[in-house]
Amino acid sequence: MTAVGADGHFVGPTDRDLAVLTRLKCVTSVNLCNCPISDRGLLVLEQLKSLRVVYLYNSGVSALGVDRLKRNLPRVEVYWDNDPIPEAEWWRAFLGREPANEVP
């Protein structure tokens, strides 16, 4: 679900690409940061009953779309541009792991 656009930049999944997620039974986390997702794509996420966390930073979703998602899936944690992100969530969203406790 990823590609490189004509300008050479990464293009993540789009609204249309998200439909494939509905075929999976245990999707618990979706990272759509920097992806061209709109409120229409959020409607697909509402079908994922096992979903628990969604990251939407720098996507094309609106406040109304996020509010609808939160209302329809109240058990899901939604992180997006208008919400402050806790440091631990930042590490999980952007690095896919917790920060390492390195000793110099």
N, C-alpha and C positions, 0 to 999 in steps of 0.2 A: 504494500500500500504506500510505498514511497517512490518518488521519481525525482529526476533532475529536470527542471524547466529549461526552456530555450535560452534563458539568460545564465544558465549554469548554476542556479541556486536550488537548494533542496526544496522539494514540494512534498509536504506530508499528505496524509489522507484527507480526502474531501468528504462532504456530506454523503455523497453517493457511495464512497468506499466503506462507510461505517456499517452498511447493511450486513456485511459479512460477520460482524460481531454477534448478530442475533442467532447465528448457527452454533455458537459456542455456548456451552452450558455453565461454565464457571468463571466468567469474566468478573474479577473483583476490583480491578484498577485499570483506568484508562488515562494515558498521558497524551493529550492533544495540544500541548504547548507549541506555539509557532506553527500551527496547522490552520489551513483555510476552512475552518468549520463555522457554520452559521447556526442560527436557532433551529433550522430544519434538521441539522445533524443531531441536535440535542433530543429531538423527538425519538430518534433511533435508540439513544442511550436509555430513555425511559422504559424500553422493553427489556433491559438487562436486569433481571430480578436479583442476581447475585452481586451486582455492582455495589461497591462500598466507597470508592474514592475516584474523583475525576479532577484532572489538572487541565485548566483551560487558559493558561496565561498566553497572551499575545495571539489569541484566536479571534475569529470574527463574531463571536457571540455577543448578544446585547444583555443589558441588565434585566430586561423582561424575560428573555430566554432562560437566563440563569435562575431567576426567581421562580419560573414555572418548573424547571428541573428540580429545584430544592423543594418546592411544594409537592410535586408528584412523587419524589423519591426522598422523603425526609430522613431516611437512615444513611443517605449518601453524603460524604464530605465533598464539597465542591470548592476548589481553589481556583480563583481567576483574578483578573487585573484589579478589580475594585476591592479585593480582600487582602489584608496583610498575610504573608505566608510565614508560619513559624520556621525557624532555622532547620529543624529536623525534616520538615516536609519539603523544604527547598532541596535538601540533599537527596531525598527519595525521588522527587520529581525530575530533577535535572541530572543527577548522577546515577540514579537507580540503586543507591545504597546509602547506608548511614555513614557519617564522617568517621574516618579512622582516627583513633586516639594514638597519635604518633608521639613518641618521646624523642626529643632531639639528642 
